[in-house]
Amino acid sequence: MNLDIRNVVPDDFMEIAKLAENCGHMSTMPNAVYHLFTRHFKKTSFVVEDTATHKILGFLLGFISQDDPEESYIHLLCLDPDLRGKGMGKSLINLFEDTVSKEGCEKIKLVTKPHNKISINFYIKMGFQSYKSPETVESEGLNVYKDYDGPDQDKIIFIKSVKKS
Ligand SMILES: CC(C)(COP(=O)(O)OP(=O)(O)OC[C@H]1O[C@@H](n2cnc3c(N)ncnc32)[C@H](O)[C@@H]1OP(=O)(O)O)[C@@H](O)C(=O)NCCC(=O)NCCS
């Protein structure tokens, strides 16, 4: 299979929404959220596409903060279950990092659920560290932010420093 990683285009959003349903512990969003990314955050959002069928097999949706232009954020990252463990997640992270560092960013942030062990192990492997603050408690060696997204919505905030290029 020949795969290509490219920037999103607006019409990708329905296929991304369909793939998101196969993304395990990852939160799914209303279609409008995927549409927002494919329309307004093209520079920092990517899909993995099968070049023969044009089927979308993975995506990373991210942006650069308006409040702090030195900070970027990965909102969602997902690979088709058949494509996992083959280095594509790493390629998407590397491309995002490369892109935002050229835009002057110094860090990448993201949040994940404490029980999403696959994603936690993956992000640690990718060089992210869990963020410690007065609101976090330590659990299994990670800093967990209590009620981050509302009552009982604990999250781990991951941060990675990137070099401006
Ligand atoms: C998390 C996810 C994106 C990882 O993508 P992937 O393509 O399978 O990961 P890769 O093959 O690129 O792996 C990159 C590195 O992470 C490691 N890794 C990947 N999954 C891992 C796991 N479950 N446990 C430990 N290490 C893992 C790999 O060994 C590899 O290390 P290496 O560079 O030393 O060889 C993918 O599993 C996925 O789509 N999961 C479901 C959705 C999700 O949870 N998304 C994250 C929350 S937004």
The ligand as an SDF file (V2000), in Angstrom:
LIG
                    3D

 48 50  0  0  0  0  0  0  0  0999 V2000
   -1.8790    6.3930   19.5520 C   0  0  0  0  0  0  0  0  0  0  0  0
   -1.7040    6.1200   18.0430 C   0  0  0  0  0  0  0  0  0  0  0  0
   -1.9550    7.4080   17.2940 C   0  0  0  0  0  0  0  0  0  0  0  0
   -0.2270    5.6900   17.8290 C   0  0  0  0  0  0  0  0  0  0  0  0
    0.0500    5.6090   16.4350 O   0  0  0  0  0  0  0  0  0  0  0  0
    0.9020    4.4180   15.7720 P   0  0  0  0  0  0  0  0  0  0  0  0
    1.0620    4.6930   14.3480 O   0  0  0  0  0  0  0  0  0  0  0  0
    0.3160    3.1180   16.1700 O   0  0  0  0  0  0  0  0  0  0  0  0
    2.3200    4.5750   16.5340 O   0  0  0  0  0  0  0  0  0  0  0  0
    3.7370    4.3580   15.8420 P   0  0  0  0  0  0  0  0  0  0  0  0
    3.7510    3.0530   15.1280 O   0  0  0  0  0  0  0  0  0  0  0  0
    4.1110    5.5750   15.0630 O   0  0  0  0  0  0  0  0  0  0  0  0
    4.6790    4.2480   17.1210 O   0  0  0  0  0  0  0  0  0  0  0  0
    5.6350    5.2600   17.4490 C   0  0  0  0  0  0  0  0  0  0  0  0
    6.3640    4.8290   18.6980 C   0  0  0  0  0  0  0  0  0  0  0  0
    5.4510    4.6880   19.7880 O   0  0  0  0  0  0  0  0  0  0  0  0
    5.4950    3.3720   20.2980 C   0  0  0  0  0  0  0  0  0  0  0  0
    4.1310    2.9350   20.6130 N   0  0  0  0  0  0  0  0  0  0  0  0
    3.0400    2.9850   19.8220 C   0  0  0  0  0  0  0  0  0  0  0  0
    1.9810    2.4590   20.4510 N   0  0  0  0  0  0  0  0  0  0  0  0
    2.4430    2.0670   21.6650 C   0  0  0  0  0  0  0  0  0  0  0  0
    1.8490    1.4310   22.7780 C   0  0  0  0  0  0  0  0  0  0  0  0
    0.5740    1.0640   22.7740 N   0  0  0  0  0  0  0  0  0  0  0  0
    2.6140    1.1530   23.8790 N   0  0  0  0  0  0  0  0  0  0  0  0
    3.9370    1.4990   23.8970 C   0  0  0  0  0  0  0  0  0  0  0  0
    4.5590    2.1080   22.8660 N   0  0  0  0  0  0  0  0  0  0  0  0
    3.8140    2.3800   21.7700 C   0  0  0  0  0  0  0  0  0  0  0  0
    6.0860    2.5100   19.1930 C   0  0  0  0  0  0  0  0  0  0  0  0
    6.7570    1.3750   19.6980 O   0  0  0  0  0  0  0  0  0  0  0  0
    7.0420    3.4590   18.5020 C   0  0  0  0  0  0  0  0  0  0  0  0
    8.2780    3.5260   19.2200 O   0  0  0  0  0  0  0  0  0  0  0  0
    9.6900    3.5760   18.4200 P   0  0  0  0  0  0  0  0  0  0  0  0
    9.6860    4.9080   17.6790 O   0  0  0  0  0  0  0  0  0  0  0  0
   10.7080    3.5100   19.4790 O   0  0  0  0  0  0  0  0  0  0  0  0
    9.6700    2.4290   17.4800 O   0  0  0  0  0  0  0  0  0  0  0  0
   -2.6310    4.9840   17.5490 C   0  0  0  0  0  0  0  0  0  0  0  0
   -2.4580    3.8460   18.3680 O   0  0  0  0  0  0  0  0  0  0  0  0
   -4.1100    5.3280   17.5670 C   0  0  0  0  0  0  0  0  0  0  0  0
   -4.6370    5.8240   16.5750 O   0  0  0  0  0  0  0  0  0  0  0  0
   -4.8140    5.0460   18.6880 N   0  0  0  0  0  0  0  0  0  0  0  0
   -6.2590    5.2940   18.8140 C   0  0  0  0  0  0  0  0  0  0  0  0
   -6.6110    6.7660   18.9270 C   0  0  0  0  0  0  0  0  0  0  0  0
   -5.9730    7.4490   20.1150 C   0  0  0  0  0  0  0  0  0  0  0  0
   -5.9930    6.9580   21.2450 O   0  0  0  0  0  0  0  0  0  0  0  0
   -5.3800    8.6290   19.8440 N   0  0  0  0  0  0  0  0  0  0  0  0
   -4.6480    9.4130   20.8410 C   0  0  0  0  0  0  0  0  0  0  0  0
   -5.5240   10.3200   21.6190 C   0  0  0  0  0  0  0  0  0  0  0  0
   -5.9640   11.8090   20.7440 S   0  0  0  0  0  0  0  0  0  0  0  0
  1  2  1  0
  2  3  1  0
  2  4  1  0
  2 36  1  0
  4  5  1  0
  5  6  1  0
  6  7  2  0
  6  8  1  0
  6  9  1  0
  9 10  1  0
 10 11  2  0
 10 12  1  0
 10 13  1  0
 13 14  1  0
 14 15  1  0
 15 16  1  0
 15 30  1  0
 16 17  1  0
 17 18  1  0
 17 28  1  0
 18 19  1  0
 18 27  1  0
 19 20  2  0
 20 21  1  0
 21 22  1  0
 21 27  2  0
 22 23  1  0
 22 24  2  0
 24 25  1  0
 25 26  2  0
 26 27  1  0
 28 29  1  0
 28 30  1  0
 30 31  1  0
 31 32  1  0
 32 33  2  0
 32 34  1  0
 32 35  1  0
 36 37  1  0
 36 38  1  0
 38 39  2  0
 38 40  1  0
 40 41  1  0
 41 42  1  0
 42 43  1  0
 43 44  2  0
 43 45  1  0
 45 46  1  0
 46 47  1  0
 47 48  1  0
M  END
$$$$
